[in-house]
């Protein structure tokens, strides 16, 4: 969930807002004079976004993921049980 809050309103409730960000993964857009300036989010949320950007910037990996998605739609692939058997885990 994204919430908008002015710098003026942020200051007195900062501790409570940080608590909400960490507990509920809320995101806050901090505004100044009605214009968005900064985004506040949990560190875990931030790391997740960076990881997604890194994956999406890897053209070879994205090509393999697209191929895998197409293979699954075409009925190609293995079940988890089949993979576990191949790996000798069952």
Backbone as ProteinMPNN parsed JSONL, in Angstrom:
{"seq_chain_A": "XXXXXXXXXXXXXXXXXXXXXXXXXXXXXXXXXXXXXXXXXXXXXXXXXXXXXXXXXXXXXXXXXXXXXXXXXXXXXXXXXXXXXXXXXX", "coords_chain_A": {"N_chain_A": [[0.843, -1.177, 0.0], [0.558, 2.201, -0.835], [1.154, 5.259, 0.634], [0.609, 8.758, 0.881], [2.289, 11.484, 2.296], [2.933, 14.583, 3.833], [5.982, 16.371, 4.477], [5.722, 17.938, 6.752], [3.62, 16.641, 8.124], [4.797, 14.229, 8.523], [6.902, 14.399, 10.398], [5.972, 14.524, 13.251], [4.851, 11.979, 13.52], [6.729, 10.072, 12.864], [8.016, 7.82, 14.122], [5.854, 6.036, 14.496], [5.083, 5.679, 11.842], [7.332, 4.436, 10.747], [7.16, 2.056, 12.142], [4.774, 1.001, 11.027], [5.637, 0.669, 8.397], [7.574, -1.323, 8.666], [6.089, -3.434, 9.805], [3.811, -3.839, 8.193], [4.617, -3.587, 5.605], [4.012, -1.211, 4.356], [4.269, 1.596, 2.143], [5.552, 4.853, 1.866], [5.124, 7.927, 0.281], [6.81, 10.806, 0.468], [5.929, 14.122, 0.498], [6.685, 17.435, -0.652], [5.575, 20.625, -0.58], [3.363, 19.644, -1.916], [4.395, 18.038, -3.921], [5.781, 14.915, -4.934], [8.695, 13.721, -3.297], [10.376, 11.847, -1.934], [10.633, 8.328, -1.251], [9.603, 6.139, 1.282], [10.288, 2.962, 2.522], [10.346, -0.458, 3.709], [13.503, -1.946, 4.525], [13.801, -4.551, 3.657], [11.882, -4.684, 1.636], [12.997, -2.831, -0.132], [15.459, -4.127, -0.793], [14.389, -6.327, -2.148], [13.248, -5.105, -4.397], [15.584, -4.118, -5.621], [16.858, -6.545, -6.211], [15.038, -7.634, -8.041], [15.28, -5.749, -10.12], [17.941, -6.224, -10.818], [17.802, -8.864, -11.782], [16.057, -8.489, -13.952], [17.647, -6.912, -15.554], [19.486, -8.593, -16.573], [19.968, -9.835, -19.53], [20.383, -12.381, -20.705], [19.482, -14.135, -18.717], [16.785, -13.328, -18.544], [15.939, -14.105, -21.061], [16.173, -16.898, -20.827], [14.297, -17.326, -18.796], [11.953, -16.518, -20.084], [11.844, -18.468, -22.094], [11.548, -20.767, -20.502], [9.036, -20.243, -19.396], [7.453, -20.347, -21.687], [7.875, -23.036, -22.365], [6.615, -24.302, -20.195], [3.963, -23.515, -20.626], [3.542, -24.955, -22.932], [3.401, -27.463, -21.992], [5.724, -28.752, -21.451], [8.236, -29.902, -19.24], [9.035, -30.831, -15.836], [7.719, -32.56, -13.019], [7.834, -31.785, -9.494], [8.248, -34.128, -8.034], [9.412, -35.765, -9.999], [11.792, -34.386, -10.481], [12.985, -34.547, -7.946], [13.417, -37.312, -7.841], [15.27, -37.611, -9.947], [17.397, -36.242, -8.833], [17.98, -37.883, -6.784], [16.765, -37.603, -4.34], [14.571, -38.839, -3.36]], "CA_chain_A": [[0.0, 0.0, 0.0], [1.318, 3.442, -0.899], [0.529, 6.379, 1.332], [1.247, 10.05, 0.655], [2.338, 12.273, 3.521], [3.8, 15.762, 3.708], [7.086, 16.421, 5.442], [5.177, 18.532, 7.98], [2.847, 15.617, 8.839], [5.682, 13.087, 8.794], [7.76, 14.601, 11.576], [5.465, 14.101, 14.562], [4.454, 10.57, 13.558], [7.763, 9.275, 12.202], [8.216, 6.531, 14.787], [4.695, 5.203, 14.196], [5.124, 5.371, 10.409], [8.389, 3.423, 10.567], [6.589, 0.814, 12.657], [3.843, 0.506, 10.011], [6.434, 0.25, 7.235], [8.224, -2.601, 8.975], [5.124, -4.481, 10.128], [2.8, -4.052, 7.16], [5.232, -3.32, 4.309], [3.459, -0.003, 3.752], [5.24, 2.499, 1.531], [5.14, 6.243, 1.994], [5.698, 8.947, -0.593], [6.877, 12.037, 1.231], [5.759, 15.246, -0.414], [7.074, 18.782, -0.229], [4.757, 21.565, -1.355], [2.437, 18.87, -2.723], [5.085, 17.269, -4.959], [6.52, 13.767, -4.407], [10.128, 13.96, -3.15], [11.115, 10.699, -1.427], [9.824, 7.16, -0.905], [10.054, 5.366, 2.443], [9.829, 1.57, 2.503], [11.193, -1.298, 4.548], [14.764, -2.334, 3.899], [13.533, -5.823, 2.982], [11.168, -4.308, 0.412], [14.007, -2.175, -0.972], [16.349, -5.171, -1.312], [13.616, -7.116, -3.09], [13.152, -4.319, -5.631], [16.907, -4.123, -6.242], [17.081, -7.889, -6.754], [14.204, -7.741, -9.24], [15.914, -4.939, -11.161], [19.153, -6.925, -11.24], [17.378, -10.003, -12.601], [15.49, -7.985, -15.199], [18.692, -6.298, -16.377], [20.304, -9.688, -17.125], [19.247, -10.224, -20.753], [20.472, -13.832, -20.903], [18.587, -14.757, -17.742], [15.409, -13.036, -18.94], [15.66, -14.945, -22.223], [15.958, -18.254, -20.316], [13.022, -17.332, -18.069], [10.885, -16.473, -21.086], [11.809, -19.798, -22.728], [10.987, -21.689, -19.513], [7.605, -19.949, -19.304], [6.853, -20.89, -22.916], [7.916, -24.493, -22.24], [5.566, -24.704, -19.252], [2.67, -23.361, -21.307], [3.454, -26.011, -23.948], [3.305, -28.747, -21.311], [7.057, -29.319, -21.235], [8.717, -29.679, -17.892], [9.033, -31.976, -14.925], [7.096, -32.309, -11.722], [8.779, -31.761, -8.377], [8.571, -35.52, -7.724], [10.357, -36.232, -11.021], [13.083, -33.728, -10.238], [13.554, -35.132, -6.734], [13.908, -38.642, -8.223], [16.487, -37.412, -10.728], [18.444, -35.8, -7.915], [18.184, -38.909, -5.761], [16.265, -37.113, -3.059], [13.41, -39.642, -2.962]], "C_chain_A": [[0.889, 1.241, 0.0], [0.507, 4.556, -0.255], [1.299, 7.652, 0.988], [1.173, 10.846, 1.942], [3.302, 13.434, 3.309], [4.91, 15.679, 4.751], [6.576, 16.937, 6.778], [4.43, 17.486, 8.809], [3.715, 14.415, 9.222], [6.402, 13.224, 10.129], [7.16, 14.11, 12.897], [5.122, 12.611, 14.643], [5.495, 9.612, 12.996], [7.947, 7.902, 12.822], [7.091, 5.561, 14.461], [4.693, 4.78, 12.719], [6.175, 4.309, 10.126], [7.895, 2.061, 11.049], [5.641, 0.19, 11.629], [4.592, -0.026, 8.79], [7.032, -1.129, 7.495], [7.238, -3.733, 9.226], [4.206, -4.832, 8.973], [3.334, -3.875, 5.742], [4.544, -2.163, 3.577], [4.6, 0.794, 3.126], [4.668, 3.904, 1.647], [5.877, 7.096, 0.98], [5.636, 10.239, 0.208], [6.838, 13.194, 0.24], [6.268, 16.531, 0.222], [6.347, 19.744, -1.152], [3.871, 20.822, -2.346], [3.08, 18.022, -3.817], [5.849, 16.102, -4.328], [8.024, 14.041, -4.408], [10.904, 12.672, -2.863], [10.138, 9.566, -1.143], [10.445, 6.495, 0.313], [9.439, 3.981, 2.339], [10.75, 0.769, 3.407], [12.465, -1.664, 3.789], [14.591, -3.638, 3.127], [12.837, -5.581, 1.637], [12.147, -3.704, -0.601], [14.947, -3.205, -1.602], [15.651, -6.018, -2.365], [13.501, -6.401, -4.436], [14.491, -4.302, -6.354], [17.217, -5.47, -6.887], [16.277, -8.086, -8.043], [14.816, -6.954, -10.393], [17.167, -5.619, -11.706], [18.809, -8.099, -12.155], [16.888, -9.513, -13.957], [16.529, -7.341, -16.103], [19.626, -7.336, -16.993], [19.564, -10.272, -18.332], [19.262, -11.733, -20.972], [19.52, -14.56, -19.959], [17.125, -14.527, -18.125], [15.009, -13.886, -20.149], [15.371, -16.383, -21.778], [14.629, -18.358, -19.568], [11.844, -17.313, -19.038], [10.719, -17.832, -21.758], [11.175, -20.804, -21.776], [9.481, -21.493, -19.378], [6.865, -20.509, -20.519], [6.805, -22.421, -22.858], [6.814, -24.988, -21.309], [4.189, -24.595, -19.88], [2.449, -24.466, -22.329], [3.394, -27.395, -23.317], [4.644, -29.431, -21.115], [7.465, -29.022, -19.796], [8.615, -30.941, -17.066], [8.346, -31.585, -13.631], [8.18, -32.29, -10.651], [9.189, -33.177, -8.002], [9.593, -36.071, -8.719], [11.75, -35.639, -10.804], [13.754, -34.321, -9.008], [14.107, -36.544, -7.008], [15.209, -38.543, -8.985], [17.663, -37.017, -9.848], [18.745, -36.806, -6.812], [17.714, -38.487, -4.391], [15.078, -37.917, -2.548], [13.798, -41.097, -2.957]], "O_chain_A": [[1.86, 1.315, 0.753], [-0.667, 4.758, -0.565], [2.518, 7.613, 0.823], [0.135, 10.885, 2.603], [4.351, 13.282, 2.683], [4.78, 15.001, 5.771], [6.963, 16.424, 7.828], [4.573, 17.434, 10.03], [3.384, 13.676, 10.15], [6.495, 12.264, 10.894], [7.809, 13.334, 13.599], [5.107, 12.044, 15.736], [5.178, 8.464, 12.685], [8.027, 6.909, 12.098], [7.344, 4.389, 14.179], [4.338, 3.646, 12.396], [5.933, 3.385, 9.35], [8.183, 1.036, 10.431], [5.697, -1.015, 11.388], [4.217, -1.051, 8.222], [6.993, -1.999, 6.625], [7.526, -4.883, 8.892], [3.857, -5.998, 8.79], [2.578, -4.001, 4.778], [4.497, -2.133, 2.347], [5.753, 0.673, 3.538], [3.46, 4.112, 1.54], [7.096, 7.001, 0.836], [4.56, 10.708, 0.578], [7.606, 13.24, -0.721], [6.282, 16.691, 1.442], [6.495, 19.674, -2.372], [3.646, 21.286, -3.464], [2.37, 17.351, -4.567], [6.496, 16.278, -3.296], [8.568, 14.532, -5.396], [11.951, 12.424, -3.46], [8.97, 9.8, -0.836], [11.66, 6.308, 0.377], [8.241, 3.832, 2.101], [11.804, 1.251, 3.821], [12.484, -1.685, 2.559], [15.174, -3.807, 2.056], [13.173, -6.206, 0.632], [12.114, -4.04, -1.784], [15.202, -3.161, -2.805], [16.261, -6.386, -3.369], [13.64, -7.023, -5.489], [14.534, -4.456, -7.575], [17.775, -5.524, -7.983], [16.784, -8.642, -9.018], [14.864, -7.443, -11.522], [17.422, -5.594, -12.91], [19.455, -8.299, -13.184], [17.264, -10.062, -14.992], [16.309, -7.236, -17.31], [20.461, -7.003, -17.834], [18.657, -11.091, -18.184], [18.253, -12.304, -21.385], [18.833, -15.497, -20.366], [16.314, -15.448, -18.036], [13.866, -14.333, -20.244], [14.442, -17.016, -22.28], [13.92, -19.357, -19.689], [10.853, -18.014, -18.831], [9.598, -18.296, -21.968], [10.348, -21.612, -22.197], [8.735, -22.465, -19.26], [5.781, -21.077, -20.388], [5.812, -23.028, -23.257], [6.153, -25.984, -21.603], [3.344, -25.471, -19.695], [1.313, -24.873, -22.572], [3.34, -28.397, -24.03], [4.694, -30.574, -20.661], [7.074, -28.006, -19.222], [8.165, -31.983, -17.542], [8.389, -30.43, -13.207], [9.306, -32.729, -10.885], [10.354, -33.415, -7.683], [10.532, -36.764, -8.327], [12.757, -36.334, -10.934], [14.959, -34.571, -9.02], [15.146, -36.92, -6.465], [16.15, -39.29, -8.717], [18.797, -37.422, -10.101], [19.653, -36.605, -6.005], [18.223, -38.975, -3.382], [14.624, -37.703, -1.424], [12.97, -41.956, -2.65]]}, "name": "protein", "num_of_chains": 1, "seq": "XXXXXXXXXXXXXXXXXXXXXXXXXXXXXXXXXXXXXXXXXXXXXXXXXXXXXXXXXXXXXXXXXXXXXXXXXXXXXXXXXXXXXXXXXX"}
